[in-house]
Amino acid sequence: MPDVITNSAEATSTTAHHQGEAAFFDVDNTLMKGASLFHVARKMYQKRAFTLGDAAGFGWKQTKFILRGENMNDVHSVQDSAQKLAAGISAEFVRQLGEEVFDEMIVSKIWPGTKALTQEHLKSGRQVWLVTATPVEVAGVIAARLNLTGALGTVAEIEDGVYTGRLVGEILHGPAKGRAVRELAEREGLDLARCWAYSDSYNDIPLLTAVGNPVAINPDAKLRKHARDNNWPIYDYRSGRRAATLGLKAATGVGAVYGLWKGISIVRRR
């Protein structure tokens, strides 16, 4: 559980009431605008880790991602390119890079409405986890900076302190996210029927249907239709149609209607 400071008996009671509950948040286009991995690539280019041509390729994929939403081919293409470019780079360098990327690029891209939801869950005494295809090192930095419980992310193979250019397992995406949260729930003693999940992408249906309270944030067309068909809450912060605090009670309150692959790496704040 995250560190929670309580100043009253009522707050302590609320925290106890929500033990065994958690909220799971996708990152790209859900917590922040665009793809976090793009900003990692941009920073690596600034540090001359690869060429302008490589950076341009990432930039084009980022533009498509923002305009049309998540596409599986683009996800795998970006991840494959990033893994190859990272081969031979030290893990410590990437960790430090993640800190710089958050401070210089990602923090300004975070949707205030989604951040407000994470904090509301924390105040209620729930665990809050990021579940993302983003490298686990970067996801862990984002979680730590937002004071969340932890992060599940894609794991890159490391030998002698450097990346090999290969993955451990598969990208944490699609069905892998559903498996990841079920495994985490077993370890953490979570009741998924009383948990929440948030995503922008129809590809994350396995994550959203793993919990009792699925919520669509900035949804792509397919997820928007699915959410409407199933009477899921929809929050769209892209157009300003929702204020940051609207819907918090519906999304996280007691009266809500909505009743990793093997060996996945987990980053948890201590």
C-alpha positions as CSV (number, residue, x, y, z in Angstrom):
1,M,0.0,0.0,0.0
2,P,1.2,3.6,-0.6
3,D,2.1,5.8,2.4
4,V,-1.1,7.5,3.5
5,I,-1.1,10.3,6.1
6,T,-4.4,10.4,8.0
7,N,-5.4,13.2,10.3
8,S,-8.7,11.9,11.7
9,A,-10.5,8.7,12.8
10,E,-12.8,9.2,9.8
11,A,-9.9,9.1,7.3
12,T,-8.5,6.0,9.0
13,S,-11.9,4.3,8.7
14,T,-12.1,5.2,5.0
15,T,-8.7,3.8,4.3
16,A,-9.5,0.5,6.1
17,H,-12.8,0.3,4.2
18,H,-11.0,0.3,0.9
19,Q,-8.3,-2.2,1.7
20,G,-8.1,-4.8,-1.0
21,E,-9.0,-2.3,-3.7
22,A,-6.9,-0.8,-6.4
23,A,-7.0,1.4,-9.5
24,F,-5.0,0.6,-12.6
25,F,-4.1,3.3,-15.1
26,D,-2.8,3.0,-18.6
27,V,-0.2,5.7,-19.4
28,D,-0.2,6.7,-23.0
29,N,-3.2,8.9,-24.0
30,T,-4.8,8.0,-20.7
31,L,-2.5,9.5,-18.0
32,M,-0.6,11.7,-20.5
33,K,-1.0,13.1,-24.0
34,G,0.8,11.0,-26.5
35,A,3.4,8.2,-26.1
36,S,5.9,8.4,-23.2
37,L,8.4,6.3,-25.2
38,F,8.6,9.1,-27.8
39,H,9.9,11.5,-25.1
40,V,12.4,8.9,-24.0
41,A,13.6,8.6,-27.6
42,R,13.7,12.4,-28.0
43,K,15.9,12.7,-24.9
44,M,18.2,9.9,-26.1
45,Y,18.6,11.8,-29.4
46,Q,19.6,14.9,-27.4
47,K,22.2,12.9,-25.7
48,R,23.4,11.6,-29.1
49,A,22.4,8.0,-28.4
50,F,21.1,7.6,-32.0
51,T,20.7,9.5,-35.2
52,L,18.3,12.2,-36.5
53,G,16.7,9.7,-38.8
54,D,15.9,7.4,-35.9
55,A,14.4,10.4,-34.0
56,A,12.3,11.4,-37.0
57,G,10.8,7.9,-37.2
58,F,9.7,8.1,-33.6
59,G,8.3,11.6,-34.2
60,W,6.1,10.4,-37.0
61,K,4.7,7.5,-35.0
62,Q,4.0,9.9,-32.1
63,T,2.0,12.2,-34.4
64,K,-0.1,9.3,-35.7
65,F,-0.6,8.1,-32.1
66,I,-2.0,11.4,-30.9
67,L,-4.2,11.9,-34.0
68,R,-5.7,8.4,-34.4
69,G,-5.0,6.6,-31.1
70,E,-3.2,3.4,-30.4
71,N,-2.3,1.0,-33.2
72,M,-0.8,-2.4,-32.5
73,N,1.6,-2.2,-35.5
74,D,2.9,1.2,-34.3
75,V,3.2,0.0,-30.7
76,H,5.3,-3.0,-31.7
77,S,7.3,-0.9,-34.2
78,V,8.2,1.7,-31.7
79,Q,9.1,-0.9,-29.0
80,D,11.2,-2.9,-31.4
81,S,13.1,0.2,-32.6
82,A,13.6,1.3,-29.0
83,Q,15.0,-2.0,-27.9
84,K,17.4,-2.2,-30.8
85,L,18.6,1.4,-30.2
86,A,19.0,0.7,-26.5
87,A,21.3,-2.3,-27.0
88,G,24.6,-1.6,-25.2
89,I,23.2,1.3,-23.2
90,S,23.6,1.0,-19.4
91,A,20.5,0.5,-17.3
92,E,21.6,3.2,-14.9
93,F,21.8,5.7,-17.8
94,V,18.2,4.8,-18.8
95,R,17.0,5.2,-15.2
96,Q,18.5,8.7,-15.0
97,L,17.1,9.4,-18.4
98,G,13.7,8.6,-17.1
99,E,14.0,11.2,-14.4
100,E,15.0,13.9,-16.8
101,V,12.3,12.9,-19.3
102,F,9.6,13.2,-16.6
103,D,10.8,16.6,-15.4
104,E,11.4,18.1,-18.8
105,M,8.7,16.6,-21.0
106,I,6.2,14.2,-19.4
107,V,5.0,16.3,-16.5
108,S,3.6,19.0,-18.8
109,K,1.8,16.3,-20.8
110,I,-0.2,14.8,-17.9
111,W,-3.9,15.2,-18.1
112,P,-5.0,17.1,-14.9
113,G,-8.3,15.2,-14.9
114,T,-6.6,11.8,-14.9
115,K,-4.1,12.9,-12.3
116,A,-7.0,14.0,-10.1
117,L,-8.5,10.6,-10.4
118,T,-5.3,8.9,-9.2
119,Q,-5.1,11.2,-6.2
120,E,-8.7,10.6,-5.3
121,H,-8.1,6.9,-5.3
122,L,-5.1,7.3,-3.1
123,K,-7.0,9.5,-0.7
124,S,-9.6,6.8,-0.4
125,G,-6.9,4.3,0.7
126,R,-6.7,2.4,-2.6
127,Q,-3.5,1.2,-4.3
128,V,-2.9,3.0,-7.6
129,W,-0.8,1.2,-10.3
130,L,0.3,2.1,-13.7
131,V,-0.1,-0.7,-16.3
132,T,1.7,0.1,-19.5
133,A,3.7,-1.1,-22.5
134,T,6.2,1.7,-21.6
135,P,9.5,0.3,-20.3
136,V,9.2,-0.5,-16.6
137,E,12.1,1.8,-15.7
138,V,10.2,4.8,-17.1
139,A,6.9,3.7,-15.8
140,G,8.4,3.4,-12.3
141,V,9.7,7.0,-12.5
142,I,6.3,8.3,-13.4
143,A,4.6,6.3,-10.6
144,A,7.2,7.6,-8.1
145,R,6.9,11.2,-9.1
146,L,3.1,11.0,-8.8
147,N,3.3,9.2,-5.4
148,L,1.5,6.2,-6.8
149,T,1.8,2.7,-5.4
150,G,3.9,1.3,-8.3
151,A,4.1,0.3,-12.0
152,L,3.9,-2.7,-14.2
153,G,5.7,-2.2,-17.6
154,T,7.6,-3.9,-20.4
155,V,10.8,-5.5,-19.3
156,A,14.0,-5.3,-21.3
157,E,16.8,-7.9,-20.8
158,I,19.9,-6.6,-19.0
159,E,23.3,-8.4,-18.8
160,D,26.2,-7.0,-16.9
161,G,24.3,-3.7,-16.4
162,V,23.5,-3.0,-20.0
163,Y,20.6,-3.7,-22.3
164,T,20.9,-6.5,-24.8
165,G,18.3,-5.3,-27.2
166,R,15.9,-8.2,-26.3
167,L,12.8,-8.3,-24.2
168,V,12.1,-10.5,-21.2
169,G,8.8,-12.0,-22.2
170,E,6.5,-9.9,-24.4
171,I,5.3,-6.3,-24.5
172,L,2.9,-5.5,-21.7
173,H,0.0,-4.9,-23.9
174,G,-3.5,-6.2,-24.7
175,P,-4.1,-9.6,-23.0
176,A,-0.8,-9.3,-21.1
177,K,-2.3,-6.4,-19.1
178,G,-5.2,-8.5,-18.0
179,R,-2.9,-11.3,-16.9
180,A,-0.6,-8.9,-15.1
181,V,-3.3,-7.3,-13.0
182,R,-4.7,-10.7,-12.1
183,E,-1.3,-11.9,-10.9
184,L,-0.7,-8.7,-9.0
185,A,-4.1,-9.0,-7.4
186,E,-3.2,-12.5,-6.2
187,R,0.0,-11.3,-4.7
188,E,-1.4,-8.1,-3.1
189,G,-4.7,-9.7,-1.9
190,L,-6.8,-7.4,-4.1
191,D,-10.5,-8.1,-4.9
192,L,-10.7,-7.2,-8.6
193,A,-14.4,-7.0,-8.5
194,R,-13.9,-3.9,-6.3
195,C,-11.1,-2.5,-8.4
196,W,-11.0,0.2,-11.1
197,A,-9.2,0.3,-14.5
198,Y,-8.7,3.3,-16.9
199,S,-7.6,3.3,-20.5
200,D,-8.0,5.1,-23.8
201,S,-7.7,2.1,-26.1
202,Y,-9.9,-0.7,-27.2
203,N,-6.8,-2.9,-27.1
204,D,-7.0,-2.6,-23.3
205,I,-10.3,-4.4,-23.1
206,P,-8.5,-7.3,-21.3
207,L,-7.4,-4.8,-18.6
208,L,-10.7,-3.1,-18.3
209,T,-12.8,-6.3,-18.1
210,A,-10.5,-7.7,-15.5
211,V,-12.0,-5.3,-12.9
212,G,-15.5,-4.5,-11.6
213,N,-15.2,-0.8,-12.5
214,P,-13.9,-0.1,-16.0
215,V,-13.6,3.5,-17.1
216,A,-12.8,4.9,-20.6
217,I,-10.6,8.0,-20.7
218,N,-10.0,9.9,-23.9
219,P,-11.3,6.8,-25.7
220,D,-10.6,5.8,-29.3
221,A,-13.7,5.2,-31.5
222,K,-14.0,1.5,-30.8
223,L,-13.6,1.9,-27.0
224,R,-16.1,4.7,-26.9
225,K,-18.7,2.6,-28.6
226,H,-17.9,-0.4,-26.4
227,A,-18.1,1.8,-23.3
228,R,-21.5,3.2,-24.3
229,D,-22.8,-0.2,-25.2
230,N,-21.8,-1.5,-21.7
231,N,-22.8,1.7,-19.8
232,W,-19.2,2.4,-18.7
233,P,-18.2,5.9,-17.6
234,I,-16.4,8.0,-20.2
235,Y,-14.2,10.9,-19.4
236,D,-12.7,12.9,-22.3
237,Y,-10.2,15.5,-21.2
238,R,-9.0,16.3,-24.8
239,S,-11.8,18.7,-25.6
240,G,-12.2,20.3,-22.2
241,R,-15.7,18.9,-21.9
242,R,-15.0,17.6,-18.5
243,A,-13.4,19.5,-15.6
244,A,-10.7,17.8,-13.7
245,T,-12.9,17.0,-10.7
246,L,-16.1,16.0,-12.5
247,G,-17.1,12.5,-12.1
248,L,-14.8,11.7,-9.2
249,K,-17.6,10.5,-7.0
250,A,-19.1,8.4,-9.7
251,A,-15.7,6.9,-10.6
252,T,-14.4,6.3,-7.1
253,G,-17.2,6.5,-4.6
254,V,-18.9,3.8,-2.6
255,G,-22.1,4.2,-4.6
256,A,-20.6,3.5,-8.1
257,V,-22.9,1.4,-10.3
258,Y,-20.1,-0.7,-11.7
259,G,-20.3,-3.2,-9.3
260,L,2.1,-10.5,-16.5
261,W,2.9,-12.6,-18.3
262,K,5.0,-15.1,-16.2
263,G,7.9,-13.4,-14.5
264,I,6.7,-9.8,-15.1
265,S,8.8,-7.1,-13.4
266,I,7.1,-4.8,-10.9
267,V,8.4,-1.4,-9.7
268,R,6.9,-0.5,-6.3
269,R,7.5,2.6,-4.2
270,R,8.9,1.9,-0.7
